[in-house]
Amino acid sequence: MINVGIIGFGTVGTGTAKILIKNRSVIKERTGIDIHLKKIADLDIKKDRGIKLRQGVLTTDACALINDRAIDIVVELIGGTTIAKDMVLMALKAGKHVVTANKALLATHGSEIFRTAAKNRVRVGFEAAVAGGIPIIKVVREGLVANRIKAIYGIVNGTTNYILTKMTDEKAEFADVLKEAQKLGYAEADPTYDVEGIDSGHKLAILATLAYGSSFSIRDVHIEGISKILPMDIEFARELGYKLKLLAIAKETGGKVELRVHPTMVPEEYLISKVDGVYNAVYVEGDAVGSTLYYGRGAGDLPTGSAVVSDIVDIARGIVSGSAEQFYSGSVSPKPKSLMKMDEVISMYYFRFSALDQPGVLSTISGILGKYDISIISVIQKGRQLGKAVPLVVLTHLARERDVAAALREINRLPVVAGKTVCIRVEGLHAA
């Protein structure tokens, strides 16, 4: 029998407990291993979670759970990077294997955690840290281990995908959709980590570390959120044949890895652009396998709990076979990849200028773009209000980020341009 202790009895903790109890016999039939939920620690053990537990399972003492000699695997589901870090390190030093869904912790302190695990010859499972019920960690670490990963594109935050989907379908404002998402429980009371791209950045750092054999953290990721996206930009994107998604992007070019999270226009015929609502999807391109796409629920009690239990089962198999120390240790390649600076990134771009409706404006703007080697694919100008500012939309060919930044600085200073230009990066067929 393998004994498990859970620290944190919130949404994911409850889902994990439900699966371990309800499917205990199923897991035993498939693996030959009896996995027993021995303890659950939480500050609030009075709240009804809709699950029946044996007397003595619940405790408020997480340290006692960690130090319980009978417990083989400690599951950390409290979140954050302070107390959670202390609990994880304490468990590892006590010789316990650890499973966590904590992407912020791994993206910030992953190197220390994996070093501690290696030193104590125990394993850390973290499938649930990225994309909930989608087994993307196993895909990158095991299924595609024979591939050089060329690119990863991920919709890895259900809250932002839900908001952008509603804004697209209903032509609604960001603030209105966010309020609705909060009422439905899709967005937190403080949605900053989600809507500003930080949550996606944590997940991208984890995926990139696995894919490229280099230790990346959240500090290495360029991050922009969706809070400034307007319905008119979504409509212009649609007119140009694109949909707007918050993408987590990792690419390797010439031994350098670019890591970025930002609103991105994607061709509407691409499968990833059709992923709507709270669902997640991760596209991975390998040099041998080619293009692959993984789709499913990225959050929730049971989908995320499913990923947690898959790690528990993996570790339990290792314990039973005597090979539990054969784990991912966070080690990097002998030749780690360099991080590409954001101003070196090459992409297509969407610009929306607020330009005065008068002769010569387009030629002036296109002249400045040309000066910085930025060529135009298409232009849209809506409405005529002679002498007043109107939207002028430009879609470009591939250009370098630093050239785009320099060109926009010059254009934004023009007397015929009112306000700051909207700039959205474009990925897809022409950007490949």
C-alpha positions in Angstrom: 0.0 0.0 0.0 1.2 3.5 -0.9 0.0 6.2 1.5 -0.7 9.7 0.4 -1.1 13.0 2.3 -2.7 16.1 0.8 -1.8 19.6 2.0 -4.6 22.0 0.9 -8.2 21.0 0.7 -9.5 23.7 -1.7 -10.9 23.1 -5.2 -8.1 20.9 -6.5 -7.5 19.2 -3.2 -11.1 18.2 -3.1 -11.1 16.9 -6.7 -7.9 14.9 -6.0 -9.4 13.4 -2.9 -12.6 12.5 -4.7 -10.7 10.7 -7.4 -8.4 8.8 -5.0 -11.4 7.6 -3.0 -13.9 6.9 -5.8 -11.4 5.4 -8.3 -9.2 3.6 -5.7 -10.3 0.1 -7.0 -10.0 1.2 -10.7 -6.4 2.4 -10.1 -5.6 -0.9 -8.2 -7.0 -3.0 -11.0 -4.9 -1.1 -13.6 -1.7 -0.8 -11.7 -1.7 -3.5 -9.1 -1.0 -0.8 -6.5 -3.3 0.1 -3.7 -3.1 3.9 -3.2 -4.5 5.0 0.1 -5.4 8.6 1.1 -4.2 8.7 4.7 -4.3 12.4 5.6 -5.5 15.8 4.5 -4.2 19.0 6.1 -6.0 22.3 5.8 -6.6 25.3 8.1 -10.4 24.8 7.7 -11.5 21.3 8.3 -15.1 22.1 9.2 -16.3 23.2 5.7 -18.4 20.7 3.9 -16.6 19.8 0.6 -19.2 17.2 -0.5 -17.0 14.3 0.3 -17.2 11.7 3.0 -13.9 11.0 4.8 -13.0 8.5 7.5 -12.5 9.9 11.0 -9.0 11.1 11.6 -8.2 11.9 8.0 -8.5 15.6 8.4 -5.9 17.6 10.3 -4.8 21.2 10.7 -1.2 20.2 11.3 0.6 20.1 7.9 4.0 19.5 9.6 2.7 16.4 11.4 1.4 15.1 8.0 4.9 15.6 6.4 6.6 13.9 9.3 4.2 11.0 9.4 6.5 8.0 8.7 3.7 6.1 7.0 3.1 8.7 4.3 5.1 8.1 1.1 3.8 10.9 -1.1 3.0 14.5 0.0 0.7 16.5 -2.4 1.0 20.2 -2.1 -2.1 22.1 -3.3 -2.1 25.3 -1.2 -0.6 27.5 -3.9 1.6 30.5 -3.6 5.4 30.7 -3.3 6.0 31.2 0.4 4.3 28.7 2.7 4.0 26.2 -0.2 7.8 26.4 -0.8 8.5 25.7 2.9 6.1 22.8 2.9 7.6 21.3 -0.3 11.2 21.7 0.9 10.4 20.2 4.3 8.7 17.2 2.6 11.7 16.6 0.3 14.2 16.9 3.1 12.1 14.4 5.1 12.5 11.9 2.2 9.0 12.2 0.9 8.1 12.3 -2.8 6.1 15.4 -3.7 3.3 16.1 -6.2 2.3 19.7 -6.8 0.1 21.7 -9.1 1.9 24.9 -8.2 3.1 26.6 -11.4 4.1 29.8 -9.7 6.3 27.9 -7.2 8.1 25.9 -9.9 8.5 28.8 -12.3 10.1 30.9 -9.5 11.9 28.4 -7.3 12.0 25.3 -9.5 15.8 25.0 -9.6 16.1 24.9 -5.8 13.2 22.4 -5.4 14.6 20.0 -8.0 18.1 20.2 -6.5 16.7 19.4 -3.1 14.7 16.4 -4.6 17.9 15.1 -6.3 19.9 15.4 -3.1 17.3 13.5 -1.1 16.7 10.9 -3.9 13.0 11.6 -4.2 10.8 12.7 -7.0 8.7 15.8 -7.8 5.6 15.3 -10.0 4.0 18.4 -11.5 1.8 17.4 -14.4 -1.1 19.5 -13.0 1.0 22.7 -13.0 0.4 23.3 -16.7 -2.9 23.1 -18.6 -4.9 21.2 -15.9 -6.2 17.9 -17.3 -4.1 17.9 -20.5 -1.1 15.6 -20.0 1.3 18.1 -21.6 4.2 17.6 -19.2 4.3 13.9 -20.1 4.0 14.8 -23.8 7.0 17.1 -23.8 9.1 15.1 -21.2 8.4 11.6 -22.5 6.3 11.4 -25.6 8.4 13.8 -27.6 11.7 13.1 -25.9 13.2 12.0 -29.3 12.4 15.4 -30.9 14.1 18.8 -31.0 11.2 21.0 -30.1 11.0 23.8 -32.7 8.0 25.7 -31.2 5.3 25.7 -28.6 2.1 27.7 -28.8 -0.2 27.5 -25.9 -3.6 28.7 -24.8 -2.9 27.8 -21.2 -5.2 30.1 -19.2 -9.0 29.4 -19.3 -10.0 32.7 -17.8 -8.4 34.8 -20.6 -9.6 32.5 -23.3 -13.2 32.7 -21.9 -13.0 36.5 -21.9 -11.6 36.8 -25.4 -14.2 34.3 -26.7 -17.1 36.3 -25.2 -15.6 39.6 -26.5 -15.3 38.0 -30.0 -18.8 36.4 -30.1 -20.7 39.3 -28.4 -18.6 42.3 -29.4 -18.4 43.1 -25.7 -16.0 45.2 -23.7 -13.3 43.6 -21.6 -14.5 45.1 -18.3 -18.1 43.8 -18.8 -17.0 40.3 -19.7 -14.6 40.2 -16.8 -17.4 40.9 -14.4 -19.4 38.1 -15.9 -16.5 35.7 -15.6 -16.1 36.6 -11.9 -19.8 35.9 -11.3 -19.5 32.5 -13.0 -16.4 31.7 -11.0 -14.1 31.6 -14.0 -12.1 34.6 -12.8 -10.8 35.4 -9.3 -11.8 38.5 -7.3 -8.3 39.7 -8.1 -7.9 38.6 -11.7 -4.4 40.2 -12.3 -2.4 36.9 -12.6 -4.8 35.7 -15.3 -5.7 38.7 -17.4 -2.2 40.2 -17.3 -0.6 37.0 -18.5 1.4 36.1 -15.4 -0.2 32.7 -14.9 0.5 31.8 -18.5 4.1 33.1 -18.1 4.6 30.7 -15.2 3.4 27.8 -17.2 5.5 28.7 -20.2 8.7 28.8 -18.1 8.0 25.2 -17.0 7.3 24.0 -20.5 10.4 25.7 -21.9 12.6 24.3 -19.3 11.5 20.8 -20.2 11.5 21.4 -24.0 15.0 23.0 -24.2 17.0 21.6 -21.4 17.7 25.0 -19.9 16.5 26.4 -16.6 14.1 29.2 -17.4 12.0 31.1 -14.8 9.2 33.6 -15.0 11.8 36.4 -15.1 12.8 35.2 -18.6 9.4 35.5 -20.1 8.2 38.7 -21.8 4.6 39.2 -20.6 1.6 41.3 -21.8 -2.0 40.8 -20.8 -5.4 41.3 -22.5 -6.8 44.1 -20.3 -6.2 46.7 -23.0 -7.8 44.8 -25.9 -10.7 46.6 -27.5 -13.6 45.0 -29.4 -12.7 47.0 -32.5 -9.3 45.3 -32.6 -11.0 41.9 -32.5 -13.3 43.0 -35.3 -10.4 44.2 -37.4 -8.6 40.9 -36.8 -11.7 39.1 -38.0 -11.8 41.2 -41.2 -8.2 40.3 -41.8 -8.9 36.6 -41.3 -7.6 36.2 -37.8 -8.8 35.5 -34.2 -7.2 37.0 -31.1 -5.9 34.7 -28.4 -3.5 35.1 -25.5 -0.7 32.8 -26.5 2.3 31.5 -24.5 5.0 31.1 -27.2 8.4 29.4 -27.1 10.6 29.1 -30.1 14.2 28.1 -30.7 16.1 29.9 -33.5 19.8 29.5 -33.9 20.4 28.2 -30.4 18.4 31.0 -28.8 15.0 30.5 -27.2 12.4 33.2 -27.3 9.8 33.2 -24.5 6.8 35.5 -24.7 3.2 35.7 -23.6 0.9 38.3 -25.2 -2.3 38.8 -27.2 -1.7 37.2 -30.6 -3.6 37.2 -33.9 -3.8 33.7 -35.3 -5.3 32.7 -38.7 -8.9 31.7 -38.1 -8.6 28.4 -40.0 -5.9 27.2 -37.5 -7.2 24.6 -35.0 -5.8 26.5 -32.1 -7.8 29.6 -33.0 -11.0 27.4 -32.7 -10.3 26.7 -29.0 -12.9 28.7 -27.2 -14.3 29.3 -23.7 -12.4 28.0 -20.7 -10.6 25.3 -22.7 -6.9 25.1 -23.1 -4.8 23.9 -26.0 -1.1 23.4 -26.6 0.5 23.1 -30.0 4.0 21.5 -30.1 6.1 21.2 -33.2 8.9 18.7 -33.1 11.5 18.1 -35.8 10.6 14.4 -36.1 6.9 14.3 -35.2 5.9 17.5 -36.9 2.8 19.4 -35.7 0.8 18.1 -32.7 -2.0 19.6 -30.8 -3.3 18.8 -27.3 -6.8 20.0 -26.1 -8.8 19.8 -23.0 -9.9 21.4 -19.7 -7.2 23.5 -18.3 -8.6 24.0 -14.8 -11.3 22.7 -12.4 -11.4 20.3 -9.5 -11.6 16.9 -11.4 -9.6 17.7 -14.5 -6.7 19.1 -12.5 -7.2 16.4 -9.8 -6.8 13.8 -12.6 -3.4 15.2 -13.5 -2.4 15.2 -9.8 -3.4 11.6 -9.4 -1.5 10.6 -12.6 1.7 11.8 -10.9 0.8 10.0 -7.7 0.4 6.8 -9.7 3.7 7.3 -11.5 5.6 7.8 -8.3 3.8 4.9 -6.7 4.9 2.6 -9.5 8.5 3.8 -9.0 8.3 3.1 -5.2 7.0 -0.4 -5.8 9.5 -1.2 -8.5 12.4 0.3 -6.5 13.1 2.9 -9.2 11.5 6.0 -7.7 14.7 7.9 -7.8 14.7 7.9 -11.6 13.0 11.3 -11.9 13.3 14.6 -13.7 15.8 16.6 -11.6 15.6 19.9 -13.3 19.1 19.4 -14.7 20.1 21.4 -17.8 21.8 20.4 -21.0 25.6 20.6 -21.1 25.1 23.3 -23.6 22.1 25.3 -22.3 20.2 27.5 -24.7 20.6 31.3 -24.6 17.6 33.5 -24.1 16.6 35.7 -27.1 16.1 39.3 -26.2 12.7 40.6 -27.0 14.0 43.3 -29.3 15.5 40.5 -31.5 12.2 38.7 -32.0 10.8 38.6 -35.5 7.1 38.5 -36.1 4.3 39.9 -38.2 2.4 42.9 -36.7 -1.0 44.5 -36.6 -1.0 48.2 -36.0 -4.1 50.4 -35.4 -3.3 54.1 -35.8 -5.7 56.8 -34.8 -4.8 59.1 -37.8 -6.3 62.3 -39.1 -8.4 61.8 -42.2 -6.5 64.0 -44.6 -4.4 63.5 -47.8 -0.9 62.2 -47.4 -1.2 60.6 -43.9 -1.0 56.9 -45.2 2.0 57.7 -47.3 3.8 59.4 -44.4 3.2 56.5 -42.1 4.2 53.9 -44.7 7.3 55.9 -45.5 8.4 55.7 -41.8 7.6 52.0 -41.7 9.7 51.5 -44.9 12.6 53.4 -43.3 12.8 50.7 -40.7 12.4 47.8 -43.2 8.8 47.1 -42.3 6.7 46.2 -45.3 2.9 46.3 -45.5 0.6 43.4 -46.4 -2.7 45.2 -46.2 -4.4 48.3 -45.0 -7.9 49.0 -43.7 -9.4 52.5 -43.2 -13.0 52.7 -41.9 -15.2 55.8 -42.1 -14.5 59.2 -43.5 -14.4 62.2 -41.1 -12.3 64.8 -42.9 -9.9 66.5 -40.5 -10.8 64.1 -37.6 -9.0 61.0 -36.3 -10.2 57.7 -37.7 -8.8 54.1 -37.3 -6.1 53.2 -39.8 -5.2 49.5 -39.6 -2.0 48.0 -41.1 -0.9 44.4 -41.3 2.8 43.9 -41.9 5.2 41.2 -43.2 7.8 39.8 -40.9 9.7 42.5 -39.0 12.1 42.8 -36.1 10.7 44.0 -32.7 13.3 46.7 -32.2 12.6 48.1 -35.7 8.9 48.1 -34.9 9.5 49.9 -31.6 11.6 52.6 -33.3 9.1 53.1 -36.1 6.2 53.4 -33.7 8.0 55.9 -31.6 8.6 58.1 -34.6 5.0 57.7 -35.9 3.4 58.4 -32.5 5.2 61.8 -32.5 3.5 62.8 -35.8 1.0 65.6 -35.5 -1.4 63.7 -37.7 -1.5 60.7 -35.3 -3.7 61.0 -32.1 -2.8 58.8 -29.2 -0.6 55.8 -28.9 -0.6 53.2 -31.7 -2.1 49.7 -30.8 0.4 47.0 -31.7 -0.5 43.3 -31.7 1.8 40.5 -32.9 0.7 38.0 -35.5 1.6 34.4 -35.8 0.7 31.9 -38.4 1.3 30.8 -42.0 3.1 33.9 -43.1 5.0 34.2 -39.8 6.5 30.7 -40.0 
